[in-house]
Amino acid sequence: MKEFNSRIVKEHNEPQTYGNRCNGTLLSRIQYLSDVTSGGLLDAREESRCQMTRAEIQRWTAAAGNR
């Protein structure tokens, strides 16, 4: 709990580097793609705290179509 609390405090105190961000892409591989491709929102997976590269994001998203 102490570690979780310190992470929350740290995140809360960090300056927000992105304006309109879509966090939905962290939950669903494809459901929120329209928000980041044509809705003008930034993909939260591209933030440094997520640590996903664009190539990893593309592979992760493409894998959803292979079900």
C-alpha positions, 0 to 999 in steps of 0.5 A, a space after each residue: 500500500 505504501 508503494 502504491 500510495 507513493 506512485 500515486 503521489 508521484 504521478 499526481 505531482 508530475 507535470 502532464 506532458 500530453 494534453 488530450 490523451 486517450 487512456 482507453 487504448 491501455 484497456 482495449 486493443 481496438 475499441 478506442 483506435 478511432 479516438 487516436 486515429 481520427 478523434 485527435 486524442 493522443 495514445 496513452 501507450 506512447 507516453 514514457 510511463 507506459 514504455 511501449 514503442 510504436 512497433 510494439 503498439 502496432 504488433 499489439 493492435 494487429 494481434 487483436 485482428 488475429 483472433 
